[in-house]
Every structure is written in C-alpha cells, then in structure tokens.
Amino acid sequence: MGLKDVLLSWPVYRQLTGDDPLGRGAAAQSQRTADLQPRTATADRVARSVCPYCAVGCGQLVYVKDEKVVQIEGDPDSPVSRGRLCPKGSASEQLVNSPRRQKTVLYRRPHGTEWEELDLDTATRMVADRVLETRERTWQDLDHDGKRVNRTLGFASLGGATLDNE
C-alpha cells in the first residue's frame, strides 16, 4: 500500500482534500459505514399495526423477515400519529422479541394462590363472556334526567388502543 492509499484511508485527509470540506458525507464515512443498510431494506413484508401502549392509537409499520419482527416504525400514513411514535411505541420491537416475553395465557382462579396455563381459545371465551355479561348488566339507555346516553358503567378501562374500541 502506497503513501497515497494510506492518506486516503484517513477521514481527516479525505475531508481536507476532497469535495466534502464540511466532512458530513463520504469524506467522514468508513467503508464499513458505507456498506451498512437498514434492517427495513431486507424485510420480506411490512404489516400495518396500531401501537398497543395507550389509547392514542398511533400507526405502526411492522417490518418482518423470516416471520420475525425486525423493526417497528411510525406509519407516516396514519392520520393519528403521522409517522411519529413515543419512546414506548418506538421500543415495541423489544416487547415482541424479548426472551422474557410471556407466550402463554396464565389464569389465577378467584381466591386461588397458583397460576395455571389456559389455551388461548378458552381464555378468549372467558374474557368475551365476562365483557358481554358486564355490558348487559350495566348498560344504560337513559341517564337520570331521561336523556339518551347509550353507555355502560361497568368498564373503567380495557387497556390500550387495540382493546378499548368497542
């Protein structure tokens, strides 16, 4: 390797002698950096989703490669969030891929002291039955002044935006 090759391998030399005097482009880039590509470029598909954390309902783009989530970003087409996500929404890829993620439904019976595993169909039916029963029992067509309200007073909160849209 000659002196010129050695000098060209130095970013400062490239910056001072090249077409990039401010050092914000190729002059400041190593070959390794130039060869990098975003995880989203290699995704097999992109799925649209809604962030599960709060009731805002920010749109997400979920990038999937080999049936594994590789990146989650804000959806610029979402009228709610216009491509933006809060720190929790931005970190939801970690929620999906965490080795500590709970992957089975656990249920503790009333007055029970131990958790037991339930299959998803059974747990879903239990939740749906309880929601429907509570709604039927607490539904109000009219308030105390006789005004039409069509509401239930049996639910304080069902969680994030993916759950509380009845």
Order of alpha helices (4+ residues) and beta strands (2+ residues): alpha-alpha-alpha-beta-beta-beta-alpha-alpha-beta-beta-alpha-beta-beta
